[in-house]
Structure formats: structure tokens, C-alpha cells
């Protein structure tokens, strides 16, 4: 086999389909978010406004978060020095897990290096703890959940997205005595729609199933203390395992699960993705803990975030653009073609200094390619006017191109 030819073929396929992903090199300046600088390949620089970041609340710039990280860095050094089992557990890790268990009203929490790893490691480990476990997974669950469920070697059932009747059919068809788990999300990141958490919990109660909730796109932003949609709806006590991230609304890095003490202890003891991974640097853990503490009481920041998302959706709707609005903070604008999505993204960046990354298959189904805007409390009127005016101008241009190509 000619390995280089095989690599060329694989990469060319992406180019031909308009799905080849390019990275934009960004220089961030503390205190300037969402403004940054794009570094071009020739070394020249361009001011940009970031409209696709996951630092939803700008906490990565918060002075108290930075101060906590500096303090821990100066006190302990750069890295943790090992896995959690071998010298990599510090007072900063334990303090962060305590903040997380308190946030979600659970007995315990367990840190991972990312929410992806937390999902993958936990879901792939659960059949070791519950032999014969059947996992019922929403069809639009995140890739990390899909991968964990796929790798665990156990039985799985995929129910149509948010389709409670289909889930009931699947549950009824299986052995009533078999251990079961229903895995779902609170906010699905591509369309921004909500999972029917209460009804899923009702089915779990009826069929004696565990519940597994991914709150990655909700923690920090929903609920009285930012614990997520389950907190907002008064349902946290009905969820057995909550997955969350420290790298989005909390503005730092890492992931976790929150659950009973026994559940966290069992995952800690059996999950290779936890056992054999170097733990988070203490400075990162300290910054995340500070961010959680701040957002537990910062209601205004959450309200400002929701208001900015509502304004952007309203203004884009006013232009007649095909946006999806399920009432969350995520603002997807459907383009429907990978080539045009990339062209639109490039034009926004090159002409207006507006950075929003194209989202194509396999992240979303073919024909639903999109730009996904993520407004924050610090995207003010000036930034809002700029993005709306740019979309107004470029959408007409791209619509004209589509008409020409289809003629």
C-alpha cells in the first residue's frame, strides 16, 4: 500500500466536499474578550471579534479567576506531577470537586481532563459496574457519549431525538429485570434545543433505569446558581449522574461527573480514562473553582448573557435569515451547503474581522451546514451592529451565488 496516496485521497475527499477544516490562529489579550488578533500565514495581523467561542460568559478573563490561577501557579508550579492515583491529587483538586458536588447537590464529584473524557470514560465503564446494562441513548447525543457507549461492549438502544414514545417502545421491549440507563443532554449544542428532562426522568422511574445527563452547554448559565437546566427546572435530585465542563461557561479547562459517593468511587476505581491520565494542573483546578464560586452568585451575568442571545436572534430574524430558535443561548444560522458555509465564514473574517467557524458534516447532518453564533455578555451594541450588518450584506451576496449555481 502507498500510505501517502491513501492520506492524499482521504484529505482530498474533504476538500472536494467542502468539509476540510482550517484553523484560525488567534492571539488573545487579557481583558479584551471578545476582541482578539488573527495571525495570518504571512505573519500579518488582523483585529477580529470572536463570535464562535465557548467561553460563553467571558470568565476566562475574570480577574478573580486569573488571580486564583496565579496564586496556585506560584505556590505549586506548573503541572500536577502525576495521575490522581500517583501523586497527582492536590488540595486544589479536592477543593474543586467539593465545589462541583455542592453546585449539583450531589454527594461527590470526579474530575477529568475534559468533559469528552468524562463522558467517554464513565459511559464505557458503567457496564463493568452493572453487568448486562442496557444504555438508551438519544440519537443526537454528543460524540463523546456515543463513543463511550460504543466502546463499552454492552447493549445499546438509540431512540429518536427527544422522542419519548420511541424510548418507551424500546424500554418495553427489553427484559424488565435488566439494568438500564437513559443518557441524554440538557441543551443540544448544534440546534440549541432542550431535552425533556422531567419526562425522561419519569420514564426512568417507571422502568427502574439510571439517568445520565450531559449539562455541558448549560452549566454556569442556567439555574439559580448556574448548575444547569436540571437545577433551573428543580430536577437535579432525579439525575443519577451529571456530566459537565469547566472549559465553556466557566472559562477554564476540564470536565467532571457529579453523582453519589459510591458512583464516583466506583468510576474512579474502574475507569481507565481516569486511572491512567495525568490530572489537571493545580492552577487550572484553582481557576475553575474560583469561576464556579463566582457564578454561583452572579445572576446578572447569566441574565445579560440570555438578553444578548435574545437580541441577536431577534435581529437576525428581522433580516429574514433562517435561524433556529429553541429559546437557548445558541444561535445557529442554517446555510445548508458546506461550500457556501465556508465561503460565508471566510468573507465574514476577511472583510469584516468577524470570526465564526463553519459547522459541517459529520458534526451536523448534510444539508444543515451552518454558522453557529455564541453571543456573550461582553458582545455589546457595537459588536452586535457589526455582525448583523455584515450578515445582512453577505447573505444577499451568497444567495445570489446560489441562484447562479443552480441555474
N, C-alpha and C positions, 0 to 999 in steps of 0.2 A: 504494500500500500504506500502511496505517496502522501505522507501526512500533511505536508504543506498544501498540496492541492485540495485535500479534504477541508483544511481550515479555510482556504480561499473560497471554496464552494459554500461553506456554512456562513461566512461573513457576507459574501456576495448575495446570498438569498435575502439577508436582512436589508441590504442596500436596495435590491430590486423591489422589495415590498414596502420600502419607505419606513422600515422599522429599526434601522440602525441607530443606536443611541450614542449621542455625543455628550461629553462632559463640558460644562462651562466652568472655567477656573475663576474662582471668586476670592477677592480679598475683603475680609470684613474688618470694620473698625469699631472698636468698643464704643457704645453709646450712640452709634449712627443707624442701627437697625430701624427700618428695612433697607436702608441705603448701603450700597457696597460698591466695589470696583471689580469690573470684569477685566481679566488679563488675557488679551488675545495671543494667538500663537506667535505673532511677530514681536511680542513684548509690549505693544502699546496698551494703553488702559482706557477704559470707558466707564463712566459712572452708570450704575444701574440701580433699579428698585426691585427688590426680590418680592415676587408675588406668588411663589410656589413653595415657600419654606414650611417646615413642620413646627418651627418654634412659634406656635400659634399665639402665644401671649407675650412674646419678647422677653421671656425670663432668662434666656441665655445672656442677656445684657444687664440683668438686675444687679445693682451694686452690692446688695447683701449676699447674693449667690456667689458673686466673684470674690467677695471678702472671705466667705467661708472656705472657698477653694484655696485661696492664697494662704490662709491660716493653716489648713491641713497640709498643703504642699510644703510649707516652711517647717512644719512640725515633724512630718513623716518621710518626706522625699517623694519621688515620682510614682513608683509602682507599688503594688501590694506585696510582691515578692513570692507569690505562690498561689496555689488553688486554695479554696476555702478550707479544705481538709488539711492542707500542709502549709501552715504559716501565713495564709492569705486572709485570715479573718481578723479584722481590727475593730476598735471601738466605733469607728466611723461606719463600718458595715452594719454592726449591730444597731447603732442609732438609727440608721436609715430604715432597716427592717422594722424597727419599733414604730417609726413614723408611718410606714405603709400599713402595718396591721391596724394602727389607730385610725388611719384615714378610712379604711374599708370596714371597720368594725369587726375584724377577724382576730382570732387568737394569735395568728402568726403570719409571717410573710417570708418569702425566699427570693433573694436577689440573683439575677442572671446578667450576663454581659449585654444582652439585648432582649427586647420583647419577642423577637423572632426565635431566639434560642429558648426563651422561657416557654413559648408555645410548643415548639418542636420537642424539647426535652421532656416536658410534662406529659404531653399527649402520647408520645411514644413510650413512655414509662408506665402509664396507668394500667395497661393490660398485664404487666408483671405483678401489679398490686391486686388486681381484680381479675383472676383468670376467667376467660370466657367473655370478657367485657365487649359489649357492642356499642360503638360510638355512632351517634346520629349527628351528622354534620350539615349545616346549611350550605347550599350549593355555592354561595358567594363568600364563604369564609376565606380569610387571608391565606396566602400561600404557606405561611409558617404553620398554620393549623392543619392545612391539607397535608403538608409534608410529614408532620408529626403523626397524624392519623395513618398515613400511608405506610410509614416505616414501622409501626408498632406490631405489625403482623397479625393483628386481631381483626374481628369482624367490623365492618363499617357499613353505614347506610347514608346515602346522600338525599336529603329532602329538598324540594324546590324552594327557592329563596322565599323566606318568610311565609311559607305555605303550611299552615297549621294542620289543615285537613290531610295533606300528604304525609306529614310527620306522624299524625295519628295512625294512618294506614300502616306505616312501616312499624310503628311500635306494636300495634295489634297483631301483626303477622309474626312477631318473634316470641320465643319462649318467655312466658311471664316470669319465670324464675331466673332468667339470665341477667347478670349485672348490666346496667345500661348507663350511658352518659350522653347528654344533649349538649352539643358545642355550637355556639353562636356568638355574634357580635352585638354591641350596643349601637354603634354607628358604623355603617359600611362606607369605607373611605372613598370609593370611586363615584357613587351616586349621592352619598351623604344621607341615606335613608336610615331609619331606626329599626332595630329588631323588636319584635313583640315580646318583650321580656316577661311581662306578667303572665301572658298566655302560655309561653314556653315553660315557665315555672309550674303552672297549673298542670300541664301535661306530664312534667317530670314527677310531680307529686302523685298523679294518678297512676303512673306506670313505675313508680319507685326507681326513678332514674336520678343520677347526679346531674348537676348543671355546671357548665363551664362557659364563662362569659369573658370575651375579649373586649376590654374597655379602652384600647389603645388610643382611639381618636376621641375619647371623651374625658379621660382623667385630667384634672386640673381645670376643666372648662364647664362642667355640668354638676349640678348638685350644690347644696348649701356650702359645703367645704371643698368642692372640686373632686369628689370621689367618683364622679361619673353619672351616667344616666340611671343606673340602678339606685344610686343614692337619691337622685332627683325624684324618682318615682317611688321611693320607700321600699325597695326590693332587695337591698344588699343582703339581708338576713336569709333570703331564699336562694342565694347563689352559693354553691359549694366551693368553686374555685374561680377567682377573678384574676385575669391577666391584665397587666398594664405596662406602660412605658415611661421612662424618665427622659426620653430623647425628643419628645414633641412639646406638649404644653409646659412641661417642667424645664425644658430648655437645656438639659444636660446630656446624660447618656446612661443606658442600661435598661433592663426590664425586670419584671418580677411576677410572682404569683402571690396572692393573699388567700388564705384558707384556714382550716382548723390546724391546730398544732400537730396533730397526728398526720394529717395530709402533707403538710410541709416537711415534716420529719421523714416521712416515707419517700417523698420525691427527692429530698436531699440525699437520702441514703442509697437510692437505686438509680437515679438518672445520670447516665454517663455525661450528658451535656452540662451537668452541674459539677460532677465529681472531678472531671479531668480538664476543667477550664480555669485559667488564671483569673482571679477575682478582679473586680473593678479597682482602679487606683483609689486610694483613700480620699484624694482631693475631689474626685468625681462623686464619690459617695457623700462627701460633706456638702458639696454644692447642691446635689439632688435633695438631700434632707432639708437644707435651707429653703429651697424652692417650694417644697411641699408645705413646710411650716408657714411660709408667706401666703401661699394661695389658699390655705385653709381659712383664712380670714379676709382675703382680698376679693370681696364680692364685686366691687366696682370694676376691676379688671375684666372679670367674666362678663359683666353687663356691657362694657364698652366693646368687647370682642363680638358679642352677638349683635350689637347695634351696627357695627361696621359691616358685618356679613349681610345683614338685612338691607343696608343701604346699597351695597354693591349689587345684590341680587335685584333689587327694585330698579336700579338704574340700567342694568343690562337688559332686564325685561322690557324696559321702556324703549330700548333700541330694537326690540323685536328679535333678540338673539335667543337661540334655543338652549336655555339653561335648564338644569334640573334643580328643583327646589323642594326638598322634603322637610324644611324647617331647621336644618342643622347649619353649622358654620362653614360647610364645604360648598364651594360654588363651581360646579362643572359646566363648561360650555361645550356642547356637542358639535364637533366638526364633521365627523363621520367618514373621514378618509385620512389615512396615515400620511400621505404626501402633503396634503393641504394643511394638516395639523402641524407638520414640521415647518412648512413654509410660513405659516402664520406666526409660529413661535419665533422663527428666525427674524422675521420682519419686525415683530414687537421689540426684540432685543437690539437689532442693528439700527433701526430707525428711531426708536423711542426710549431705548435703555430700560425696557420693561422685561424682566426675566420671569417667564412662566414656561415650565417644561412640558413638551408634548407627552401625552399618555396614549400609548398604542397597545395593540395585541402583543403578548398574551395578558397584560395587566387588565385590559378590558376587552370585551368581545369585538370581533371585527365588525366594522360599520358603526361603532360607537366611539371611535377615537375622539379625543377631547383635549381641551386645555382646562386644567383644574386650578382655580384661584383660591388662595388661602389668606384672606384678609386678617389683619391683627389689630389690636387697639392702637398701634402706632402708625398704621396706614391712615394718615389724616386726609383732610379735604383736598390738598394739593395732589397727593398721590392718587386719590380716588378720581379726581378730574382727569388726570393724565391717562390712567388706564382706560377709563370709559371713552374718552375722546379717541384714543388710539384704536380701541376695538371698533368704534363706530366707523372710522376711516378705513381700517384694514378689512373689515368684514365685507364691505361693499366690493373692495378690490378682489378678494378671494372668491366671492360669489360670482363676479364677472368671469374670473378664470375658470370656474367650474362650468359655467354655461358654455364657454368656448370649447372646453374639452369634451363636453357631451354632445356638441353639435356635429 
